[in-house]
């Protein structure tokens, strides 16, 4: 399985399980385990959102008890964003990625 496909499957599984209301740390850890010590990469991400609008990284952080960074208020169409809004989004994504990778590092994700 290529690394892009692995992330796509992980994303789909986590979002679907989260939407059932039954995702907890134990189940999420089980879902993450098959990817231990692999070079899973978000290049395969589909951009799926949960029923309450969270992406897979936000779901992982929330499930492991982390506080989500404050999401900037942005227009729906990124083509309408100003340079400042792009910068705010980039800063948010950087904070989100750092929190996500602090968690996934425990599973040996590169």
DSSP file (Angstrom, degrees, kcal/mol; ACC not computed):
  #  RESIDUE AA STRUCTURE BP1 BP2  ACC     N-H-->O    O-->H-N    N-H-->O    O-->H-N    TCO  KAPPA ALPHA  PHI   PSI    X-CA   Y-CA   Z-CA
    1    1 A X              0   0    0      0, 0.0     2,-0.0     0, 0.0     0, 0.0   0.000 360.0 360.0 360.0 127.7    0.0    0.0    0.0
    2    2 A X     >  -     0   0    0      1,-0.1     4,-2.3     4,-0.0     5,-0.2  -0.333 360.0-112.6 -71.4 157.8    1.5    3.4   -1.0
    3    3 A X  H  > S+     0   0    0      1,-0.2     4,-1.9     2,-0.2    38,-0.6   0.850 115.9  53.6 -62.9 -34.9    1.8    6.1    1.7
    4    4 A X  H  > S+     0   0    0      1,-0.2     4,-2.0     2,-0.2    -1,-0.2   0.937 110.0  46.7 -64.9 -44.5   -0.9    8.3    0.0
    5    5 A X  H  > S+     0   0    0      1,-0.2     4,-2.4     2,-0.2    -2,-0.2   0.880 108.7  57.2 -64.5 -37.9   -3.4    5.5    0.0
    6    6 A X  H  X S+     0   0    0     -4,-2.3     4,-2.5     1,-0.2    -1,-0.2   0.916 108.2  45.4 -59.8 -44.4   -2.6    4.7    3.6
    7    7 A X  H  X S+     0   0    0     -4,-1.9     4,-3.1    34,-0.3    -1,-0.2   0.894 110.7  54.1 -68.1 -38.3   -3.5    8.2    4.7
    8    8 A X  H  X S+     0   0    0     -4,-2.0     4,-2.3     2,-0.2    -2,-0.2   0.926 111.6  44.8 -60.3 -45.2   -6.6    8.2    2.7
    9    9 A X  H  X S+     0   0    0     -4,-2.4     4,-2.5     2,-0.2     5,-0.2   0.921 113.7  49.9 -65.2 -44.3   -7.8    5.0    4.3
   10   10 A X  H  X S+     0   0    0     -4,-2.5     4,-2.6    -5,-0.2     5,-0.3   0.937 111.4  49.0 -59.0 -47.6   -6.8    6.2    7.8
   11   11 A X  H  X S+     0   0    0     -4,-3.1     4,-2.5     1,-0.2     5,-0.3   0.931 112.7  46.7 -59.1 -48.5   -8.7    9.5    7.2
   12   12 A X  H  X S+     0   0    0     -4,-2.3     4,-2.4    -5,-0.2     5,-0.2   0.919 114.2  47.6 -60.8 -45.2  -11.9    7.8    6.0
   13   13 A X  H  X S+     0   0    0     -4,-2.5     4,-2.4     2,-0.2     5,-0.2   0.915 113.9  46.0 -65.3 -44.6  -11.9    5.3    8.9
   14   14 A X  H  X S+     0   0    0     -4,-2.6     4,-2.9    -5,-0.2     5,-0.2   0.934 114.4  46.8 -66.5 -46.4  -11.3    7.9   11.6
   15   15 A X  H  X S+     0   0    0     -4,-2.5     4,-2.2    -5,-0.3    36,-0.2   0.928 114.7  47.1 -62.9 -44.3  -13.9   10.3   10.3
   16   16 A X  H  X S+     0   0    0     -4,-2.4     4,-0.7    -5,-0.3    -1,-0.2   0.914 114.8  45.9 -64.4 -42.1  -16.5    7.6    9.9
   17   17 A X  H ><>S+     0   0    0     -4,-2.4     5,-1.0    -5,-0.2     3,-1.0   0.917 111.4  52.1 -67.1 -42.5  -15.8    6.1   13.3
   18   18 A X  H ><5S+     0   0    0     -4,-2.9     3,-1.8     1,-0.2     5,-0.3   0.900 103.6  58.7 -57.7 -42.0  -15.8    9.6   14.9
   19   19 A X  H 3<5S+     0   0    0     -4,-2.2    -1,-0.2     1,-0.3    -2,-0.2   0.728  96.9  61.4 -63.7 -21.6  -19.2   10.3   13.3
   20   20 A X  T <<5S-     0   0    0     -3,-1.0    -1,-0.3    -4,-0.7    -2,-0.2   0.675 109.2-124.6 -76.2 -15.8  -20.7    7.2   15.1
   21   21 A X  T < 5S+     0   0    0     -3,-1.8    -3,-0.2    -4,-0.5    -2,-0.1   0.578  88.1  99.3  83.5   9.9  -19.9    8.9   18.4
   22   22 A X      < +     0   0    0     -5,-1.0     2,-0.5     2,-0.1     5,-0.2   0.313  43.1 119.1-112.9   7.2  -17.9    5.9   19.5
   23   23 A X        +     0   0    0     -6,-0.4     2,-0.2    -5,-0.3    -9,-0.0  -0.632  33.4 156.8 -79.4 125.2  -14.3    7.0   18.8
   24   24 A X     >  -     0   0    0     -2,-0.5     4,-2.9    40,-0.0     5,-0.3  -0.780  57.9 -86.7-133.3-179.3  -12.2    7.1   21.9
   25   25 A X  H  > S+     0   0    0     38,-0.3     4,-2.5    -2,-0.2     5,-0.2   0.882 124.7  52.1 -60.3 -39.3   -8.4    6.9   22.6
   26   26 A X  H  > S+     0   0    0      2,-0.2     4,-1.8     1,-0.2    -1,-0.2   0.949 114.0  41.3 -64.1 -48.9   -8.4    3.1   22.7
   27   27 A X  H  > S+     0   0    0      1,-0.2     4,-2.3     2,-0.2    -2,-0.2   0.917 114.9  51.6 -66.0 -42.5  -10.2    2.7   19.4
   28   28 A X  H  X S+     0   0    0     -4,-2.9     4,-1.8     1,-0.2    -1,-0.2   0.901 107.9  52.4 -62.0 -39.8   -8.2    5.5   17.8
   29   29 A X  H  X S+     0   0    0     -4,-2.5     4,-1.8    -5,-0.3    -1,-0.2   0.895 108.5  50.9 -61.6 -39.6   -5.0    3.9   18.9
   30   30 A X  H  X S+     0   0    0     -4,-1.8     4,-0.6     1,-0.2    -2,-0.2   0.903 110.6  49.1 -63.4 -40.9   -6.1    0.6   17.4
   31   31 A X  H  < S+     0   0    0     -4,-2.3    -1,-0.2     1,-0.2    -2,-0.2   0.800 114.2  45.9 -68.5 -28.5   -6.8    2.4   14.1
   32   32 A X  H >< S+     0   0    0     -4,-1.8     3,-1.8    -5,-0.2    -1,-0.2   0.762  93.9  79.7 -83.9 -26.4   -3.4    4.1   14.2
   33   33 A X  H >< S+     0   0    0     -4,-1.8     3,-2.4     1,-0.3    -1,-0.2   0.837  81.2  62.0 -56.3 -41.5   -1.4    1.0   15.1
   34   34 A X  T 3< S+     0   0    0     -4,-0.6    -1,-0.3     1,-0.3    -2,-0.1   0.730 104.0  52.7 -59.3 -17.3   -1.2   -0.6   11.5
   35   35 A X  T X  S+     0   0    0     -3,-1.8     3,-1.6    -4,-0.1     5,-0.3   0.346  79.0 139.4 -98.8   6.1    0.7    2.5   10.4
   36   36 A X  T <  S+     0   0    0     -3,-2.4    72,-0.2     1,-0.3     3,-0.1  -0.216  76.2   2.8 -53.6 136.0    3.3    2.3   13.2
   37   37 A X  T 3  S+     0   0    0     70,-1.8    -1,-0.3     1,-0.2     2,-0.3   0.770 104.6 123.7  57.5  30.8    6.8    3.0   12.0
   38   38 A X  S <  S-     0   0    0     -3,-1.6    72,-1.7    69,-0.3     2,-0.5  -0.733  73.3-116.4-113.0 168.4    5.7    3.9    8.5
   39   39 A X        +     0   0    0     -2,-0.3    70,-0.1    70,-0.2    -3,-0.1  -0.329  47.7 170.7 -97.2  49.2    6.1    7.0    6.4
   40   40 A X        -     0   0    0     -2,-0.5     2,-0.4    -5,-0.3   -36,-0.1  -0.388  13.0-168.9 -61.2 138.8    2.4    7.7    6.3
   41   41 A X    >   -     0   0    0    -38,-0.6     3,-1.3    69,-0.1   -34,-0.3  -0.985  34.3-127.6-139.6 142.5    1.9   11.1    4.8
   42   42 A X  G >  S+     0   0    0     -2,-0.4     3,-2.1     1,-0.3    -2,-0.1   0.415  86.9  99.8 -71.6   4.2   -1.0   13.5    4.5
   43   43 A X  G 3  S+     0   0    0      1,-0.3    -1,-0.3     3,-0.0   -39,-0.1   0.721  81.7  53.6 -61.0 -19.5   -0.3   13.8    0.8
   44   44 A X  G <  S+     0   0    0     -3,-1.3    -1,-0.3   -41,-0.2    -2,-0.1   0.311  80.8 132.8 -95.7   8.6   -3.1   11.3    0.4
   45   45 A X    <   -     0   0    0     -3,-2.1   -37,-0.1     1,-0.1   -38,-0.0  -0.310  42.4-162.5 -66.7 142.6   -5.6   13.3    2.4
   46   46 A X        -     0   0    0    -39,-0.2    -1,-0.1   -38,-0.1   -38,-0.0   0.547  38.9-117.7 -98.6 -12.3   -9.1   13.8    0.8
   47   47 A X        +     0   0    0      1,-0.2    -2,-0.1     0, 0.0     2,-0.0   0.762  49.9 173.6  78.3  25.1  -10.1   16.7    3.0
   48   48 A X        -     0   0    0      1,-0.0     8,-0.4     7,-0.0     2,-0.4  -0.357  15.2-154.9 -65.2 146.0  -13.0   14.8    4.6
   49   49 A X        -     0   0    0      6,-0.1     6,-0.2     7,-0.1    -1,-0.0  -0.943  13.3-119.6-122.5 147.1  -14.8   16.5    7.4
   50   50 A X    >   -     0   0    0      4,-2.7     3,-2.1    -2,-0.4   -34,-0.1  -0.173  41.8 -92.4 -71.3 173.2  -16.8   15.0   10.2
   51   51 A X  T 3  S+     0   0    0      1,-0.3    -1,-0.1   -36,-0.2   -36,-0.0   0.802 130.7  48.6 -59.3 -29.0  -20.5   15.7   10.7
   52   52 A X  T 3  S-     0   0    0      2,-0.1    -1,-0.3     0, 0.0    -2,-0.0   0.222 126.2-100.0 -98.8  15.5  -19.4   18.6   13.1
   53   53 A X  S <  S+     0   0    0     -3,-2.1     2,-0.3     1,-0.3    -2,-0.1   0.640  73.6 140.2  86.7  16.2  -16.9   20.0   10.6
   54   54 A X        -     0   0    0    -39,-0.1    -4,-2.7     4,-0.0    -1,-0.3  -0.727  43.0-137.8 -95.7 143.4  -13.6   18.6   12.0
   55   55 A X     >  -     0   0    0     -2,-0.3     4,-2.3    -6,-0.2     5,-0.2  -0.432  36.2 -96.6 -86.0 170.2  -10.8   17.3    9.8
   56   56 A X  H  > S+     0   0    0     -8,-0.4     4,-2.5     1,-0.2     5,-0.2   0.866 124.4  53.1 -59.9 -38.6   -8.9   14.1   10.7
   57   57 A X  H  > S+     0   0    0      1,-0.2     4,-2.3     2,-0.2    -1,-0.2   0.916 110.2  47.8 -63.5 -41.7   -6.1   16.0   12.4
   58   58 A X  H  > S+     0   0    0      2,-0.2     4,-2.8     1,-0.2    -2,-0.2   0.886 111.0  51.9 -64.9 -38.7   -8.6   17.9   14.6
   59   59 A X  H  X S+     0   0    0     -4,-2.3     4,-2.8     2,-0.2     5,-0.2   0.925 109.9  48.5 -63.6 -44.7  -10.4   14.6   15.5
   60   60 A X  H  X S+     0   0    0     -4,-2.5     4,-1.9     2,-0.2     6,-0.2   0.940 114.2  45.7 -61.6 -47.4   -7.1   13.0   16.5
   61   61 A X  H  <>S+     0   0    0     -4,-2.3     5,-2.8     1,-0.2    -2,-0.2   0.943 115.4  46.4 -61.4 -48.6   -6.1   16.0   18.7
   62   62 A X  H ><5S+     0   0    0     -4,-2.8     3,-1.6     1,-0.2    -2,-0.2   0.904 111.2  52.0 -61.6 -43.2   -9.6   16.2   20.2
   63   63 A X  H 3<5S+     0   0    0     -4,-2.8   -38,-0.3     1,-0.3    -1,-0.2   0.854 108.3  50.9 -65.4 -34.8   -9.8   12.5   20.9
   64   64 A X  T 3<5S-     0   0    0     -4,-1.9    -1,-0.3    -5,-0.2    -2,-0.2   0.284 124.0-104.6 -87.7  12.4   -6.4   12.5   22.7
   65   65 A X  T < 5S+     0   0    0     -3,-1.6    -3,-0.2     1,-0.3     2,-0.2   0.590  71.2 144.2  84.0  11.8   -7.6   15.4   24.9
   66   66 A X      < -     0   0    0     -5,-2.8     2,-0.4    -6,-0.2    -1,-0.3  -0.510  52.7-113.8 -83.8 153.7   -5.7   18.2   23.2
   67   67 A X        -     0   0    0     -2,-0.2     2,-0.3     1,-0.0    -1,-0.1  -0.709  29.9-127.6 -83.9 132.8   -7.0   21.7   22.8
   68   68 A X        -     0   0    0     -2,-0.4     3,-0.1     1,-0.1    28,-0.0  -0.583  26.0-111.3 -77.7 140.0   -7.6   22.7   19.2
   69   69 A X        -     0   0    0     -2,-0.3     2,-0.4    23,-0.1    -1,-0.1  -0.315  46.4 -85.6 -64.3 157.4   -6.0   25.9   18.1
   70   70 A X        -     0   0    0      1,-0.1     2,-0.4     0, 0.0    -1,-0.1  -0.509  45.1-134.5 -68.9 123.7   -8.4   28.8   17.4
   71   71 A X        -     0   0    0     -2,-0.4     2,-0.1    -3,-0.1    18,-0.1  -0.635  19.6-120.4 -81.2 131.3   -9.5   28.4   13.8
   72   72 A X        -     0   0    0     -2,-0.4     2,-0.7    16,-0.2    -1,-0.1  -0.405  23.9-113.5 -70.4 148.3   -9.5   31.7   11.8
   73   73 A X        +     0   0    0     -2,-0.1     2,-0.3     0, 0.0    -1,-0.1  -0.740  49.7 169.6 -82.1 114.9  -12.8   32.9   10.4
   74   74 A X        -     0   0    0     -2,-0.7     4,-0.1     7,-0.0     7,-0.0  -0.942  39.1-101.3-129.7 148.4  -12.4   32.6    6.6
   75   75 A X        -     0   0    0     -2,-0.3     6,-0.1     2,-0.1     5,-0.1  -0.321  38.1-115.4 -61.2 152.6  -14.7   32.9    3.6
   76   76 A X  S    S+     0   0    0      1,-0.1     2,-0.7     2,-0.1    -1,-0.1   0.825 101.7  65.8 -61.0 -34.8  -15.7   29.5    2.2
   77   77 A X  S >  S-     0   0    0      1,-0.1     3,-2.4     2,-0.0     4,-0.2  -0.812  70.5-156.4 -95.7 112.7  -13.9   30.1   -1.1
   78   78 A X  G >  S+     0   0    0     -2,-0.7     3,-1.2     1,-0.3    -1,-0.1   0.709  90.5  70.9 -62.6 -17.9  -10.2   30.3   -0.7
   79   79 A X  G 3  S+     0   0    0      1,-0.2    -1,-0.3    -3,-0.0    -3,-0.0   0.700  96.1  54.2 -68.0 -17.7  -10.0   32.3   -3.9
   80   80 A X  G <  S+     0   0    0     -3,-2.4    -1,-0.2    -5,-0.1    -2,-0.2   0.439  84.7 115.4 -93.8  -1.4  -11.6   35.2   -2.0
   81   81 A X    <   -     0   0    0     -3,-1.2     2,-0.1    -4,-0.2    -7,-0.0  -0.380  60.6-133.5 -72.1 145.6   -9.0   35.2    0.8
   82   82 A X     >  -     0   0    0     -2,-0.1     4,-2.2     1,-0.1     5,-0.2  -0.426  32.2-100.8 -84.2 169.8   -6.8   38.1    1.4
   83   83 A X  H  > S+     0   0    0      1,-0.2     4,-2.2     2,-0.2     5,-0.2   0.900 125.8  53.5 -58.8 -40.0   -3.0   37.7    2.0
   84   84 A X  H  > S+     0   0    0      1,-0.2     4,-2.5     2,-0.2    -1,-0.2   0.893 107.2  50.7 -62.6 -39.8   -3.6   38.2    5.7
   85   85 A X  H  > S+     0   0    0      2,-0.2     4,-2.5     1,-0.2    -1,-0.2   0.882 108.4  51.8 -67.2 -37.8   -6.3   35.4    5.7
   86   86 A X  H  X S+     0   0    0     -4,-2.2     4,-2.7     2,-0.2    -2,-0.2   0.922 111.1  48.7 -60.8 -43.1   -3.8   33.1    3.9
   87   87 A X  H  X S+     0   0    0     -4,-2.2     4,-2.4     2,-0.2    -2,-0.2   0.902 110.8  50.0 -64.0 -41.6   -1.3   33.8    6.6
   88   88 A X  H  X S+     0   0    0     -4,-2.5     4,-2.2     2,-0.2    -1,-0.2   0.907 112.4  47.6 -63.2 -41.7   -3.8   33.2    9.3
   89   89 A X  H  X S+     0   0    0     -4,-2.5     4,-2.9     2,-0.2    -2,-0.2   0.919 111.1  50.6 -65.5 -43.4   -4.8   29.9    7.8
   90   90 A X  H  X S+     0   0    0     -4,-2.7     4,-2.1     1,-0.2    -2,-0.2   0.905 110.6  49.5 -60.3 -41.6   -1.1   28.9    7.4
   91   91 A X  H  X S+     0   0    0     -4,-2.4     4,-2.2     2,-0.2    -1,-0.2   0.908 111.9  48.7 -64.6 -41.9   -0.5   29.7   11.0
   92   92 A X  H  X S+     0   0    0     -4,-2.2     4,-2.8     1,-0.2    -2,-0.2   0.945 111.6  48.6 -61.5 -48.5   -3.5   27.6   12.1
   93   93 A X  H  X S+     0   0    0     -4,-2.9     4,-2.8     1,-0.2    -1,-0.2   0.855 109.6  53.0 -62.9 -35.2   -2.4   24.7   10.0
   94   94 A X  H  X S+     0   0    0     -4,-2.1     4,-2.3    -5,-0.2    -1,-0.2   0.932 111.6  45.0 -65.0 -46.0    1.1   24.9   11.4
   95   95 A X  H  X S+     0   0    0     -4,-2.2     4,-2.1     2,-0.2    -2,-0.2   0.919 114.5  49.5 -63.0 -43.3   -0.2   24.7   15.0
   96   96 A X  H  X S+     0   0    0     -4,-2.8     4,-2.6     1,-0.2    -2,-0.2   0.930 111.2  48.8 -61.7 -47.2   -2.6   21.9   14.0
   97   97 A X  H  X S+     0   0    0     -4,-2.8     4,-2.9     1,-0.2     5,-0.2   0.905 109.4  52.4 -60.8 -43.1    0.2   19.9   12.4
   98   98 A X  H  X S+     0   0    0     -4,-2.3     4,-1.4     2,-0.2    -1,-0.2   0.919 112.6  44.4 -61.2 -44.2    2.5   20.3   15.3
   99   99 A X  H  X S+     0   0    0     -4,-2.1     4,-1.2     2,-0.2    -2,-0.2   0.912 114.4  50.2 -66.4 -42.2   -0.1   19.1   17.8
  100  100 A X  H  X S+     0   0    0     -4,-2.6     4,-2.6     1,-0.2     3,-0.4   0.927 111.2  47.5 -61.3 -46.8   -1.1   16.2   15.5
  101  101 A X  H  X S+     0   0    0     -4,-2.9     4,-1.6     1,-0.2    -1,-0.2   0.741 103.1  61.8 -74.1 -21.4    2.5   15.1   15.0
  102  102 A X  H  < S+     0   0    0     -4,-1.4     4,-0.4    -5,-0.2    -1,-0.2   0.866 112.3  40.1 -65.6 -34.4    3.2   15.2   18.7
  103  103 A X  H >< S+     0   0    0     -4,-1.2     3,-1.3    -3,-0.4     4,-0.3   0.940 116.6  46.5 -77.0 -50.3    0.5   12.5   19.0
  104  104 A X  H ><>S+     0   0    0     -4,-2.6     5,-1.7     1,-0.3     3,-1.7   0.737  97.3  73.1 -69.7 -21.2    1.4   10.5   16.0
  105  105 A X  G ><5S+     0   0    0     -4,-1.6     3,-1.9     1,-0.3    -1,-0.3   0.831  86.8  65.2 -59.4 -31.4    5.1   10.5   16.9
  106  106 A X  G < 5S+     0   0    0     -3,-1.3    -1,-0.3    -4,-0.4    -2,-0.2   0.718 101.8  49.7 -63.1 -20.1    4.2    8.0   19.6
  107  107 A X  G < 5S-     0   0    0     -3,-1.7   -70,-1.8    -4,-0.3    -1,-0.3   0.268 121.8-108.3-101.9   9.3    3.2    5.6   16.9
  108  108 A X  T < 5 +     0   0    0     -3,-1.9     2,-0.2   -72,-0.2    -3,-0.2   0.696  59.0 164.7  75.2  18.9    6.5    6.1   15.0
  109  109 A X      <       0   0    0     -5,-1.7    -1,-0.2   -72,-0.2   -70,-0.2  -0.508 360.0 360.0 -70.8 136.6    5.0    8.1   12.2
  110  110 A X              0   0    0    -72,-1.7    -1,-0.1    -2,-0.2   -71,-0.1   0.435 360.0 360.0 -88.1 360.0    7.6    9.9   10.2
